[in-house]
Each structure stands twice: as structure tokens, then as C-alpha cells.
Amino acid sequence: AAHAGAVRAEDGSEVEGRRVSQSFTVCEQRIAIDELGLEVVGRGAPDPLTLAHLGLRGEAPKRWEDIVFLDTETTGLSSGTGTYVFLLGIAWLEEGTLVLRQLFLEDLGAERAFVTALQSELARFHACASYNGKSFDIPLLRARFVLALRAELSVDESHLDLLHPARRMWKDRFGSTTLRQLEASVLDEAREDDIPGALIPDRYFHYLRTRDDRLLEPVLRHNAQDVVSLVRITDRVARAVLEARRGRAPDHAPAALALARIFERSGEAEAAYCCYESAYADGDASVRVRASLAFARALEQRGELDRAIRMLETLLGLQAGPPGWRKQAEARLRRLMQKRWRQLPRAG
């Protein structure tokens, strides 16, 4: 179970509570990974191909412990240089536990010391994982590093941005793919009394005026929940990838189709075939059209020409798909029929 740790001041001393005068605070808790239901993340070494499915750009880390999961809270919703990061939540795996640490800037005048602490925290890791961090969190952190320290943010060289695989897996099913939506729909844990992210900047400025710690509690809870949910969503995507490799494609056809395309790009032909077959069998007319040409190619590679021909003939006979797709399908069908004809045994 989670338990809170001490808060450290910028000079390294430990204090009770959360406030540290005119500086920044660090709050920590540890959560057993069994409590989070993790089946892939933190279990053994990460597979590079699985990390690619998780949106990895850059060199694959060799251990889960080398990845820092992060989320920021900021003074605005834009990524301009006038926007400050005032709260960084990070988490990493350590000896069977998830360590969750939050660094909170008590005063904008202490930003240099705060960013120095962020630099020290992040320098230990070889990769980072985020949710839309490529577009928001990382550019903001990079800007603060440059402005405050004239330093570079190296942890982004290997980056897993879970927004994109999450969209591929769940957007067609749930519409919204915010972390809050995925918590309710995928993790079965709807948030209660959560502060909307759009209100957090005003809440922070109100805190700076009043120094009322009660204003911070919802913000810290929101940030902590985002980081923990990021870890759990990472595990769910990784779990879906591994299950598809074992022959069990996602039961939602658009998700199966999305996985199939990535498996095909990564050269995992058998997993791609499994997902294309599932998407075609379980999908509606639109999904079947979108899957059909790639599925026909997979069937051809397996030597199942008759099956590929029957599929395309059926769809064309039903007048499925837009004109552009029908033109491609007719061309593919002619080529498959010619290939089958060439394979027929010749008399004499």
C-alpha cells in the first residue's frame, strides 16, 4: 500500500509537513506494484518491440527501472516561455515498488533552485514516459531548463508518449482518451472530486497570494493520480501487445486493426495476421473495408489465395467502400487471380 515519506527542503534537510519557506518541497510515497495490478511493467526486462508499441522514440532502455514516468502542472495551458512548471510528478520502479515523488515550487522566485532539483532527479534516467508529453510537458520542461540553467533536458532522447498508442487502442471505443476517461473505461476507477486541469493554474496563483495549503491538496492528488494512471495504462497497452502475439487479439475491432498495422511495420507477420483476422471478423462494414487490403496481403503471404479472393469478391459484390478503395481492391483481386491461375497444374 502507499505510504508517504518525508519532505526534503532544498538544502537537503527533512521537515514535517509540506511547506518549506520560500522554496520548494518534495513529497514521496511508495506503492507495491502488486497493488497496482501490473503484469508487464516492472516484471522482467522490457522488450524493445513492445516499447515501440508504447510509442518509444529513441534508444530502448534495458530495464524498467531506467524509465521515469512524469507529468507536470503549470501556470498556463500554453507552451510559451511565460509558462512555468510549478509541480513535477515522477514515478519509477524500484525493488518491486513504484516510487512516486512530487516536487512543488513554493515561490516563483525560487525557480532556479527548483529546476536544479528537477535536473538532478531526471538525470538518473535513460528514458521518460508521458501522456502527450511530446507536445506539452517536455517542451515546457526544456524551456525552463534553458531559461533557468542554460542546460539541456537529456531524458527526452528516449521517450514513450502513451497518448498515441492509447488513442489507437481506445479512441474508437470510448471517444475521449484523456487519462480520466481511460481510468473510468479501462481501469474501472472513476475519479471522485477531481479538480479539472483547466482550473489548476488559477488555483496555484491563488495559493501564491494566500499561502493556504488547503488549495494545494486537490492539485497534488490530481497530479499523483495522473502519474499512477500513466503507469497502469502503459501496462494495459503492453499487455494487449503481448496477448496479441500469443494469438489473442483485442476484442474491439478498431483496436485490433491498429495493432495489426504496427505489428506489420515491425515485421511481426504472425501477430499482424492474427489482428487483421480479428478486425475483419468482428468489425463493422467500415472496419472490414479498412482492414481488407492488408488482410488480403497477409493471406497471400500465407498462401491462402482462395480465401483472399473470396473476401475481396464479397466486398466488391456488396459495393462496399469508396471508389478509391474499390479501384485498389479490383486491382488486387486481378493480381491474386492471375497468381492463382499461374499456380494451377498444367495438363500434360
N, C-alpha and C positions, 0 to 999 in steps of 0.2 A: 504494500500500500504506500501511497505518497506520504512523505513527511517533510516538513520544512526544515531548512538549515539556517545557519546564522547569516546575518547581513554584514558584509565587509565594507568598510569605508575605503576611500581612495588611497589612504595611507597604509592599508592592509590590516588595520585594527578591526576587531569584531565588536559589534554592538547589538543590544537588544532592540527589537522593533525594526522599523523600516527606514525611518528618517535619518539622514546624515546631513548635517548643516551645510548648506550652500555647496553641495557637491553632487554625488550620485550614490545610489545604493545598488547592492547586488542581492537578489533573493534566490534561493535554491531549494529544490525538492527532488526526491528520487522516487521512481515508480518502477516496481518489478515488471519486467516485460511480460511475464505470465498474466499479470493483472490487466494488461492491455490487449491480450489475445493475439499477440504477434506470432505468426507461424513462419515467416521468411526473414523479415528484418531482424537482425541480431542473432540469427541462427546460422552458424557456419559462415563461410566466406561468400561474398556476393558474386554472382555470375555476371561477367561483363555483358552478355547478351540480354540478360534480364534487366540490368541497369540501363541499357539502351532503350528498352521498352518503357522505362521510367522517365524518359526524356533526357538522359545523360548527353551532355555535350562536353567533350574533352576526354582526358585520360581516365580510365575506370579505376576507382580506388580498390585496394586489395582487401580491405576489411570494412565492415560496417562501422567500426569504431573511428574510421578516418573521415566519416561524413558528419557534418553538422547540419541539423535541421534548424531553420531560422525563420523568424517573422518579425517585422518592425511595426511600431506605432509611431506616427509622425505628426508634425504640426500642420500638415495640409495634405490634400489629396492629389497634388500635382508633384512632378518630379523635378521642379526647378531648384536652383541653388538657394532660394529663400526658404526652402522647406527643411526643417531639422528632424533628425531621428531622435526621439526622446526616450524610446523604450525598445530594447532589443531582447527578444526571447530566443534562446537557443537550446537545443537538446542534442544529446549524443548518447551512444550505447557504451556502457562500462560495466563489465563483470555481471551481466545478467540484469542490469537495471538501466532505465532511461533517466539520465540526469537532465533536469530542466532548470535552466538558470535564466534569470531576467535581470537586465541591467537598466536602471531607470535614472534619467537625468533630472536632478532636483532643481537645477538652475541653468538657464541657457548660457550664463557667463562661465560655467564650468565645462563647456563643451570640449575643449582641448583635452582635459584630463579624462573626460568620458570617452572620447574617441580613441585615446591612447589605450584605455582599458578594453575597448572593443577590438582594437588591433591585436592586443595580447591574447584575447580569448580566441579569435578566429585564426590566428597564425598557426595554431596547433593542428589544424585540419587540412586534409588534402582535397576535399570536395564539399560542396554545400547542396542542400536540398531546400526547395522553397515552393510556394504556391503563387505563381505569377511573379516570382522574384526577378526574372529576367527583364521584365518591363517596369517594375516598380521598386522593390526592396533593394536590389543590387545597384541600380543606377544611383539611388539616393545615398546608400552607404558609400559608394565610390566617390560621390561628390563631397560628402562630409570628410572622408579620409584626405582628399586632395586639399580642401579648403582649410581644414584644421591642422593637418600634419604634413602636407605635401607628400603623402605616401600613397602607395597603390594597394588595392584590395586583391590579394592573390587567390583567395579561396574560390573565386568565381571561375577560375581556369577550368575546373571540372564541376559542372552544375547539373543537378537534376531538378527541372522545373515540372512539378507534378500537375500543373494546370492542364497541360496539353494531353497527356495520357488520360487524365480524369475526364476531360471532355470527350475523348474518343470512346471511352468506356460507358459513360452515363448520360451525356447530353441528350441523346435521342430518347432516353427513357424518362429522365426527370426534368428536362428543360434547363433548369438552372444547375450550375455546377459550382456554386460557391461552397466553401468549406462547411458553412452552416447547413446548406441543403444536403450535402453528402453525409454529414453527421446524422441527419434525420432519416435519409433514404437508404444509405449504405451501411452505416454503423449502428443504426437504430438507437441513436441517442440525441434526441432533440434538445436544444439548449433552452434553458429557462432563465428569464430575467437578464438576457444578454444585452449589453449596450451596442447599438448599431455603430458600425465602424465610422460612418459619416459624422457622428457626434463626438468622436474621441478627441479631435483637435481642440474643439471648444472646451471640452472637459479639462484638458491639460492646461489651457490658458487660464481657466477659472481657478485651477489648483495653484498656478503661479501667483495669482492675485491674493488668494485666501490662505494658502498652505493648509487646507483642510484635507487630511489624509483620507477621509471617507470618500472623497471624489475619485481617488485612485483605485479603490478596490475593484469596481467593475471593469476598469481598463486592464488591470493586471490579470483578472480572471479571463477576460476576453482573449488577451494575448496568449496566456498559458494554454487555453483551450485550442486556439489556432495551431500552436506548435504541436501539441499532443495529437490532434486530429491529422495534421500533416504526416506524422509518423505512421499512424494507423491506416491512412489512405494509401500511403506508399506500400504498406504491407498488403493491402487488398488488391492493388494493381499487380504487384509481384506474384501474389497467389493465383490470380487469374491467368497470368502468363504461364506459370508452371503447370497449372491444371490443363491448359490447352496443349502444352507439349506432351502431356500424358494421354491425350485423346479426349479430354472433356472440355469442349469449347463453351464459352459463355452462353447461357440460355436466352440471352437477349440478342436478336439477330444483328442489329447495327453494331453492337459491341463486338460480336464475333467477326463481322466484316472488317471492322477497324483493326482488330488484332491480326486477321489474315493478311492484310496488306503489309503490316510491319514485319510479320514473320517471313513473308515473301521477300521483302527488301533485305532482310538479314540472312537470307539463304536457308531458312529452316522450312524446307519444302513440305515435310510431312505435317508439321503443325499448321502451316498455311492451308494445306488441303483440308485438314480437319475443320478449321474455322470457316473456310469457304463453303464446305458442305453443310455445316450447321446453319450458316447465314442463309443459304439458299433454301434449305428445307424448312426453316422456321420463319423466314422473313415474309413480309407482305410483298405485293407486286413491285413496289418501288425498290425495295432491298434486293429482290431477285434480279431485277434488271441491272442494278449497280454491281452485283456480285457475278453476274453470268459470264462475262468475257474472261475475267480472271479465273473463275471456276472452270470454264472450258479449257483454258490453258493448263490448269493443274491436272484435269482429267486427261488431257492429251499427253502430258509428261508421264502419266501413269499407264499409258497405253489403252485407256478406256475411251476410244474414239466414238464407238456407237453411243455411249452414254452422253458424251458431249454434243454429238449431233442431234440426238433426240431432245436434249434440253433446249438448244437454240431453235430447232424447228418448232417446238411447242410455243416458245415465247414469241417467235415471229408470226406463228399462226394465230396467236391471240392479239396481234397488233400491239404488243407491249412496247414500252419505251418511246422516247422521242425519235425524230427522223435521223439525227446523227448517230444514235446508238444502233438503230436498225441497219443503217448502211454498214457500220462496223461488223455487226452480227452476221449480216449476209455475206460479207467478205470472209469472215472467219469460217462460216459454215461451208462455203465453197472450197476453201483450202482444206478443211477437215475431210470433206467428202472425196476430194482428189487424193488425199493421203490414204484414206481407207481403200479407195479403188486401186491404188498402186500396190497395196499390201495383199490384195486378193490373189489367191493362187491362179496361175495361168494353165490353161488346158494344154496337154501335150508337153 
